[in-house]
Amino acid sequence: MGIETWIGVLGFIGTMLLVMVGLLNFTVFTKQLNIAKEQIGTAVRQLELAQQQPDLQLIQRAITETSDHVRLMVERPYLRPYFYEGVAWKPGDAASHDEVRAMAELILNNFASALMHSATFPQYPVRGIDRSIMFHLRHGPALREFLAENFDRFPFSGLSMLSLQHETREAVEAALRRLIEVPGLDAPEVERRRELLELFRESPGLTPLEFTALSMAKRR
């Protein structure tokens, strides 16, 4: 073959090599692009999970706060009637009075925390919490007794729990008046309870849960 022919062949071979190198580079680039897309997708999913984490933590907290006492009930089933069946403690019961009061304190503290979280964080799953608190207050004489005797310990959530405890506004007002008239209260506590009564009278459109948010806002 002449030199022109060899030049043509070599040129064709060189062109083919360039095409093959280009295809190889394109394949490598495509793979790298797919890997990059997968990495971006993974990062987006991780970001979404990170954004959801506070909400998930609040949901978990709500479950814990409104059901933490159930574990203790399983360990001490003789306490269950005092909080689920409307049974009042009396001398001679299998449970001691201290056990019943301690359980009542734990449950009310958890409910108070749940109410304050629902007032502070919009993501807090408020639905269901009010029904649970209402059920326990209406079926647990020990809870009602402890709340009445220690109303000053629930400055933000006390009115909400009273509202959930009673079926009518008249009953809530009567309960507040009794709390105001408790002997031995200091002047600031009497005034605080009077303010709660006025707040309740002036806010007929508020739900029980909203009283906690309003009480917290007034105390800031």
VOGU-3710 file (C-alpha; in Angstrom, 3 decimals, decimal comma):
1> mgietwigvl> 0,000/0,000/0,000  1,101/3,514/-0,699  1,922/6,030/1,926  -1,346/7,875/1,326  -3,229/4,682/2,085  -1,317/4,140/5,333  -1,951/7,696/6,330  -5,687/7,182/5,733  -5,715/3,934/7,697  -3,790/5,426/10,564
11> gfigtmllvm> -6,060/8,458/10,544  -9,141/6,205/10,688  -7,607/4,157/13,497  -6,764/7,365/15,386  -10,296/8,633/14,902  -11,711/5,366/16,190  -9,404/5,515/19,196  -10,580/9,065/19,930  -14,189/7,944/19,639  -13,558/5,004/21,970
21> vgllnftvft> -11,780/7,253/24,481  -14,666/9,694/24,251  -17,217/6,919/24,821  -15,195/5,634/27,756  -14,994/9,114/29,243  -18,733/9,565/28,703  -19,434/6,236/30,442  -17,236/7,203/33,372  -18,898/10,631/33,501  -22,366/9,029/33,432
31> kqlniakeqi> -21,467/6,699/36,275  -20,042/9,575/38,276  -23,187/11,603/37,577  -25,396/8,730/38,765  -23,284/8,342/41,900  -23,541/12,078/42,525  -27,336/11,935/42,075  -27,538/9,043/44,548  -25,401/10,968/47,030  -27,619/14,039/46,645
41> gtavrqlela> -30,704/11,861/47,112  -29,211/10,331/50,243  -28,314/13,772/51,583  -31,853/15,026/50,905  -33,373/12,034/52,713  -31,020/12,544/55,650  -31,969/16,231/55,746  -35,677/15,346/55,712  -35,119/12,873/58,546  -33,158/15,487/60,481
51> qqqpdlqliq> -35,993/17,983/59,981  -38,523/15,418/61,153  -36,468/14,415/64,189  -37,791/17,179/66,488  -41,360/16,223/65,566  -40,632/12,549/66,175  -39,072/13,381/69,527  -42,145/15,393/70,525  -44,429/12,522/69,501  -42,328/10,111/71,541
61> raitetsdhv> -42,384/12,505/74,481  -46,167/12,804/74,262  -46,535/9,024/74,331  -44,174/8,779/77,300  -45,757/11,601/79,281  -49,309/10,347/78,927  -48,616/6,635/79,385  -45,516/6,382/81,594  -47,661/5,383/84,562  -48,975/2,306/82,708
71> rlmverpylr> -45,690/0,491/83,298  -46,066/1,015/87,032  -49,680/-0,122/86,853  -48,514/-3,386/85,304  -46,101/-3,856/88,179  -48,764/-2,858/90,732  -52,139/-3,876/89,263  -53,872/-3,240/92,592  -53,445/0,503/91,929  -55,424/0,440/88,685
81> pyfyegvawk> -58,957/0,814/90,169  -58,006/4,136/91,778  -57,249/5,686/88,391  -59,403/3,803/85,888  -62,514/2,684/87,757  -63,401/5,611/90,015  -62,491/3,798/93,230  -61,552/5,992/96,196  -58,883/4,771/98,614  -60,024/3,681/102,061
91> pgdaashdev> -58,218/2,250/105,083  -57,630/-1,483/104,824  -57,073/-1,479/101,044  -54,209/-3,550/99,627  -52,586/-0,334/98,416  -51,242/2,106/100,955  -52,399/5,709/100,917  -48,838/6,816/100,175  -48,684/4,560/97,103  -51,907/5,981/95,718
101> ramaelilnn> -50,810/9,579/96,342  -47,395/8,955/94,814  -49,013/7,544/91,673  -51,420/10,483/91,535  -48,508/12,910/91,805  -46,597/11,162/89,020  -49,575/11,122/86,666  -50,468/14,769/87,282  -46,862/15,897/86,839  -46,712/14,051/83,518
111> fasalmhsat> -50,009/15,562/82,423  -48,808/19,045/83,394  -45,655/18,552/81,329  -47,696/17,331/78,366  -49,990/20,361/78,554  -47,068/22,793/78,706  -45,355/21,091/75,773  -48,545/21,280/73,741  -48,760/25,001/74,548  -45,149/25,635/73,525
121> fpqypvrgid> -44,640/23,438/70,461  -47,194/23,430/67,618  -45,825/20,050/66,497  -46,764/18,411/69,792  -49,540/15,873/69,066  -52,210/17,512/71,166  -55,066/15,366/69,876  -55,615/12,445/72,201  -53,799/14,048/75,110  -56,876/15,981/76,196
131> rsimfhlrhg> -59,013/12,841/76,043  -56,520/10,857/78,106  -56,250/13,562/80,774  -60,016/13,961/80,850  -60,574/10,222/81,310  -58,103/9,899/84,165  -59,345/12,981/86,010  -62,945/11,834/85,767  -62,161/8,249/86,804  -59,446/8,918/89,390
141> palreflaen> -60,591/10,332/92,741  -56,967/10,324/93,905  -56,022/12,625/91,026  -58,803/15,073/91,808  -57,892/15,059/95,492  -54,198/15,640/94,840  -54,923/18,406/92,314  -57,210/20,222/94,759  -54,762/19,915/97,657  -51,735/20,953/95,582
151> fdrfpfsgls> -53,251/23,345/93,061  -50,426/25,823/93,618  -47,983/23,276/92,166  -49,667/23,529/88,755  -49,575/27,265/88,034  -49,758/26,882/84,239  -51,746/23,694/83,734  -54,064/23,696/86,745  -56,924/25,511/85,025  -56,673/23,253/81,983
161> mlslqhetre> -56,878/20,157/84,167  -59,836/21,580/86,103  -61,606/22,283/82,802  -60,966/18,744/81,601  -62,083/17,303/84,931  -65,539/18,887/84,893  -68,302/18,530/82,343  -69,747/22,070/82,583  -68,401/25,601/82,925  -70,521/26,060/86,040
171> aveaalrrli> -68,749/23,133/87,674  -65,340/24,596/86,806  -66,302/27,965/88,326  -67,560/26,270/91,473  -64,291/24,341/91,772  -62,268/27,531/91,371  -64,332/29,296/94,049  -63,695/26,412/96,440  -59,981/26,623/95,688  -60,004/30,353/96,425
181> evpgldapev> -61,682/29,758/99,781  -59,231/27,098/100,985  -58,012/28,206/104,445  -54,356/28,910/105,052  -53,439/30,216/101,584  -51,082/33,158/101,338  -52,250/36,354/99,653  -50,359/35,886/96,339  -51,823/32,406/95,854  -55,345/33,634/96,615
191> errrellelf> -54,879/36,419/94,077  -53,529/33,978/91,485  -56,591/31,762/91,876  -58,902/34,765/91,591  -57,122/35,737/88,374  -57,701/32,239/87,030  -61,398/32,527/87,826  -61,588/35,862/85,985  -59,624/34,433/83,075  -62,019/31,510/82,837
201> respgltple> -65,098/33,735/82,996  -63,742/36,103/80,339  -62,671/33,373/77,897  -65,712/31,227/77,083  -64,371/30,407/73,629  -61,079/28,889/74,762  -60,535/25,161/74,854  -59,158/23,599/78,055  -55,750/23,172/76,457  -55,568/26,834/75,466
211> ftalsmakrr> -55,728/27,924/79,101  -52,237/26,513/79,627  -50,826/28,541/76,730  -52,558/31,686/77,990  -51,376/31,144/81,565  -47,792/30,664/80,374  -47,970/33,808/78,235  -49,272/35,899/81,148  -46,435/34,723/83,420  -43,602/35,553/81,026
//
